[in-house]
Structure formats: structure tokens, C-alpha cells
Amino acid sequence: MLKAGLTVGLATGLSLLIGRLGVGNESIIMVFLLGVLFTAVLTSSKGWAIGIALISALLFSFLFMKPFYSFFVYNTNDLMLLVFFLTTGIVSGTITSRLQREMNLASENERTTKTMYRIASGFLSASGKESVVKKAEALVQEYAGLRCTIHLDLRKPSKAGKGFEINGGSGTLGILEILHGEPDEQQLLIVQAVCTQLGIALERETLVADREKIRLAMEREQQRGMLLRSIAHDLRSPLTALSGAGNLLAGNYHALSDSERRKLASDISEEIVWLTDLVENILSMTRISERKLLLHKQDEVIDDVIGEAVKHTERLLGDRHFEVKLPDEVVTAPMDGKLIAQVIINLLENAARHTPPESSIRLAVEAGKCLTVSVADTGDGIPAAIRGSLFERFVAQEKEIADGRRGLGLGLSICKAIVEAHGGEIFVTDNSPKGSIFTFTLPTEEYYEQQADDSCHRG
């Protein structure tokens, strides 16, 4: 009403002004027509546009048509002018108001479309059911201004709230409950859009979880098959050697000399030790895969752990030049002594298998805030093709090795799992001028007492 009143008032004042300047009625009536159009634009109402057209016709007749200040019309031309004005004003006002409504509707639809897009894209960055649900509640709060809670257990909403079903391809997935207030039409549209997108996101999370389960099952099956093939392949050689040595010893015992019998017995013992280590590695990897690797930590003297590992591998080291360097003082560290000994055994066996006889192997221990144990060899080093995946399962060199046994490729992955379970790190570097150095670190009691910010890792 205020907009219409101001518009017709301005049109009347402007008409009076230009009328005093001697402008004809044909031009003055165009000013009133502009007032009708402005009214239609400002109010977006056909009724107000028609009403202002009628009022403008009366004002024009009263102020500008002879006789002045009356509503009588004596001149036929003035009457036709007035009729044409009314017709034009009503038609143009109606069309203008309709166009204005269409523009407002288009603008509202644009805002709604942008809101729907933001709601749909808001779920793209969320992963995990809990994160998706929190995102949905935040979107309802942001775009609808309503507080809500989402129940995925299909619980009915409280009496004070209003519930909206969250549907997916498999049926109803949950309920979105508005905690306070009654949503209007626009808010209802936003809430329903959030429910739809939330249902799609929840279905997506279910599909992703199912796909991940299938992938893990296929990976486990593939690793199981690889493990069985590797075991069958690697057990064939030592079992054949044991069978041959046993048959030779049993069938020709008296014909063999003492040194030959001793050599056969030594070979049998070495093969049995190798088989024992193989089975131990397989069992360790099984426990690691099933997350059943339990640490029994206690303060262990590193000299004793090193001695146990060296004693276990001295036959495999053979004629190689083996050197052990230990700290001058007695060093203890919290560890599972049996598992750390297994790490050292695996590293020594790995060095022995990949170095020729009469080569050098060096085992060194350095004490400090972190205990550092390294095994250096003078073999051919680590091929570049497997350096990046050296500590993964089933990674083994394809070329011939010193003792003829290829191995399962489990030893280093087991070492990594054990060392990391102790809070340390294992890595490999080049041994200048030839060979490799495998090093692992373990936190000492001093590290735990100081609660240092830096860990026992490189860098």
C-alpha cells in the first residue's frame, strides 16, 4: 500500500509540474502509465497494478480534463484517451506483475537449487557413518535453522519432536528427528533433501565397507595361496636333502668313514634347524596377521639376547668372518627377549644366505637413549627393484643365493612387525663399499624416564 501510494503520488506531482509547462494531455497520461508499471514492479501484484490504473484514470480526469476538478468528460477525444489509458494500464500492469512474479520465482528456485547443491556436495567430504550423520545434522542447522538428531537404530522420535524417515535402497535406514519447532514449507524441503542425501551417503558407506571386506578376503585368500605354494616349494629341498642324507647314512653306515658320517649328521642337523626357523617364522607371521602378537616385556641384558641369537646361527655362518661389537658397560632395555632374539636371528640368517663364504658379517650394538642394533654384510646389496618393498611379506630376491635356499620372504616383515611393536624402527642402508646394513632401534629405560619428545626413529 505504501509503495503504491508513493508511486501514484510521485506520478501526480510530476504530471502537475509538466502540465504547468504546457505539455499536452497525451504526454501527461504517459506519466501515469509509468506509475502503473512501477507499481506492478514494486508490488508484484496484479490487483495493486489495476487499482492504481483506476486511481490514475480518476486523477487524470479530475486534474487535467475539462471541466477541471470534476469527473465529467465532454470531449470525445478525452474519453477515448482515458479508455485507452485504462486498457493499456490494466494490460501492462497485469503482464508486468506476472513477469515480476516469474522473476521472483526463478530467483527463489535458483537459491533453492544452490542450497540443494551445497547439501549434496556437503556429503562428499564425509566418510564413515558417524561423520556422515554429524554432517547431516550440521546441514539441517545451517540451511534450515533447525536443531535435529538422527537415529540409525530406527527408534521412534520423542513426542515433542517430528520424525522424517531416512530411506535407502534396502529400506528405512533411520529417522531424522526435529527437536524444536515446526518446519515451514522451505525448511521442510531442505530437511527432506538432507534425508535423501543422507540415505544415499549411508548406502555408499555400506557399499564401501562391503567392498573393503571383499577386498580383504580376496587378499587373505591370495596370501594364503601364496604362502602354501611357497611352503611347498621351500620345504621340498630340505626334505629331499634330509631323506637323501638319512638313507645314505642308514644304508651305508659301515662303509662310510667317521668324517663322512659326521658330515652327514651335521647336514641333517643344519637342515632341521633351517626347517625349525622356517616353521617359527610362519607361526610368527600367523600371529601377526591375526593381531595376536603379545609382548612380554622385561628388562633384558642385550649381551644375553645377542649371545642367544649368535649361538642359534653359528652353524649357518660357517666360514664367514663374523665380528660382534658390544658396549663396554652392561646395557639393559625393556623388551621381549625371545622376539628380539628372533629379529637378530632373521637378520643374521639373511646376511649369511646372501653373502658368499669367507665374506664378512658384523653385528654391532650401540647404547644411548635408544638401543641401536645393526647387522652389516659384504654381499651384493639390495636390488633397486625390491628396496621399496623390502619389509613387506613374500618379498625375496630372485637370483641365486649362497646356501641355495630361496626362503619365503617373511623374515624381514616379521622383524619389522616385532620392532615396531616395541616402539622402534627398522631400516636398511648401503654398506660402503659393498653390501648392506640392516639396523633397528629400541627405546631404553632412559627414554621412557625422560619422556622425550623425539622417538627412536630416523630424523
Residue pairs with C-beta under 8 A, 6 or more apart in sequence:
3 39
3 42
3 43
4 39
4 42
4 43
4 48
4 51
4 52
7 35
7 38
7 39
7 42
7 52
8 35
8 39
8 52
8 55
8 56
8 59
10 35
11 31
11 32
11 34
11 35
11 56
12 32
12 59
12 63
14 31
15 28
15 31
15 32
15 60
15 63
15 64
16 63
18 27
18 28
18 31
19 28
19 63
19 64
25 60
25 64
25 65
25 78
25 81
26 81
28 60
28 64
29 60
29 64
29 81
29 85
32 56
32 57
32 59
32 60
32 85
32 89
33 56
33 85
33 88
33 89
33 92
35 52
35 56
36 49
36 52
36 53
36 56
36 89
36 92
36 93
37 49
37 92
37 93
37 96
39 48
39 49
39 52
39 93
40 46
40 48
40 49
40 92
40 93
40 94
40 96
40 97
40 100
41 96
41 97
41 100
43 49
43 97
44 97
44 100
44 101
44 104
45 97
46 93
46 94
46 97
46 98
48 97
49 89
49 90
49 93
49 94
49 96
49 97
50 89
50 90
50 93
50 94
52 89
52 93
53 85
53 86
53 89
53 90
53 93
54 86
56 85
56 89
57 82
57 85
57 86
57 89
58 71
60 82
60 85
61 71
61 73
61 82
62 68
62 69
62 70
62 71
63 69
65 73
65 75
65 78
65 82
66 74
66 75
66 78
67 74
73 79
73 82
112 186
112 189
115 143
115 190
115 193
116 193
118 139
118 143
119 139
119 143
119 190
119 193
119 194
119 197
120 193
120 197
122 135
122 139
122 197
123 132
123 135
123 136
123 197
123 198
123 200
123 201
125 135
126 132
126 134
126 135
126 201
127 205
128 205
129 152
129 202
129 205
132 198
132 201
132 202
132 205
133 150
133 152
133 198
136 150
136 176
136 194
136 197
136 198
136 201
137 148
137 149
137 150
139 194
140 146
140 147
140 148
140 176
140 190
140 191
140 194
141 147
141 148
143 190
144 183
144 186
144 187
144 190
144 191
144 194
145 187
146 178
146 179
146 180
146 181
146 183
146 187
146 191
147 178
147 179
147 180
148 176
148 177
148 178
148 179
148 191
149 176
149 177
149 179
150 166
150 174
150 175
150 176
150 177
150 198
151 157
151 174
151 175
151 177
152 166
152 173
152 174
152 202
153 174
154 172
154 174
154 175
155 175
156 163
156 175
157 163
157 175
157 177
157 178
158 177
160 179
160 180
161 177
161 178
161 179
161 180
162 177
162 178
162 182
162 183
163 175
163 176
163 177
163 178
164 175
164 176
164 177
164 178
164 191
164 192
164 195
165 172
165 174
165 175
165 176
165 195
166 172
166 173
166 174
166 175
166 176
166 195
166 198
166 199
166 202
167 173
167 195
167 196
167 199
168 199
168 200
168 202
168 203
169 203
170 203
170 206
173 199
173 202
173 203
174 202
176 191
176 194
176 195
176 198
178 191
183 191
223 393
223 394
226 394
227 282
227 394
227 408
230 394
230 408
230 409
231 282
231 408
233 406
234 278
234 405
234 406
234 407
234 408
235 275
235 278
237 404
237 405
238 271
238 274
238 275
238 405
239 275
241 267
241 271
242 268
242 271
242 272
245 264
245 267
245 268
245 271
246 268
248 256
248 264
249 256
249 261
249 264
249 265
249 268
253 261
256 264
266 315
269 315
270 315
270 316
273 312
273 315
273 316
274 316
274 405
277 345
277 349
278 408
280 342
281 346
281 408
281 410
281 411
281 414
282 408
282 410
284 293
284 342
284 410
284 414
284 418
285 393
285 410
285 413
285 414
287 293
288 414
288 417
293 417
293 418
293 421
295 336
295 339
295 421
295 422
296 336
296 338
297 334
297 335
297 336
297 422
298 334
298 335
298 337
299 332
299 333
299 334
299 445
300 332
300 333
300 334
300 335
300 337
300 340
301 330
301 331
301 332
302 326
302 327
302 331
302 332
302 333
302 365
302 367
302 371
302 373
303 326
303 330
303 331
304 337
305 335
305 337
305 340
305 341
305 344
306 324
306 326
306 344
306 363
306 365
306 373
308 337
308 341
309 341
309 344
309 345
309 348
310 322
310 324
310 348
310 363
312 341
312 345
313 345
313 348
313 349
313 352
316 348
316 349
316 352
316 353
316 403
317 348
317 352
317 361
318 352
318 357
319 357
319 358
320 352
320 355
320 357
320 358
320 359
320 360
320 361
321 358
321 359
321 360
321 361
322 360
322 361
322 362
322 363
323 360
323 361
323 362
323 363
324 362
324 363
324 364
325 362
325 363
325 364
325 365
326 365
327 365
327 366
327 367
329 367
331 365
331 367
331 371
331 444
332 444
332 445
333 371
333 442
333 443
333 444
333 445
334 443
334 444
334 445
334 448
335 422
335 442
336 418
336 422
339 418
339 421
340 418
340 422
340 442
342 414
342 418
343 414
343 415
343 418
343 419
343 426
343 440
344 363
344 373
344 375
346 411
346 412
346 414
346 415
347 375
347 411
347 415
347 438
348 361
348 363
348 375
349 411
350 375
350 411
350 412
350 438
351 361
351 375
351 376
351 377
351 379
351 438
352 361
352 402
352 403
353 401
353 402
353 403
353 405
353 407
354 377
354 379
354 380
354 397
354 401
354 402
355 361
355 377
355 378
355 379
355 402
355 435
356 379
356 402
357 402
359 377
359 378
359 379
360 377
360 378
361 375
361 376
361 377
361 378
362 374
362 375
362 376
362 377
363 373
363 374
363 375
364 373
364 374
364 376
365 371
365 372
365 373
366 372
366 374
367 444
368 444
369 443
369 444
369 446
369 447
369 450
369 452
369 456
370 424
370 441
370 442
370 443
370 444
370 447
370 456
371 441
371 442
371 443
371 444
372 439
372 440
372 441
373 439
373 440
373 441
373 442
374 437
374 438
374 439
374 440
375 437
375 438
375 439
376 431
376 435
376 436
376 437
376 438
377 431
377 435
377 436
377 437
378 431
378 434
378 435
379 434
379 435
379 436
380 434
380 435
381 430
381 431
381 434
381 435
381 436
382 390
382 428
382 436
383 397
386 395
386 397
387 428
389 395
390 412
390 428
391 412
391 413
391 415
391 416
391 426
392 413
393 409
393 410
393 413
394 408
394 409
394 410
395 409
395 412
395 413
396 406
396 407
396 408
396 409
397 406
412 426
412 438
415 426
415 440
416 426
419 425
419 426
419 440
419 441
419 442
420 426
422 442
422 443
423 442
423 443
423 455
423 456
424 440
424 441
424 442
424 443
424 456
424 457
425 440
425 441
425 456
425 457
425 458
426 438
426 439
426 440
426 441
427 438
427 439
427 440
427 458
428 436
428 437
428 438
428 439
429 436
429 437
429 439
430 436
430 437
431 437
441 456
441 457
442 456
443 455
443 456
447 456
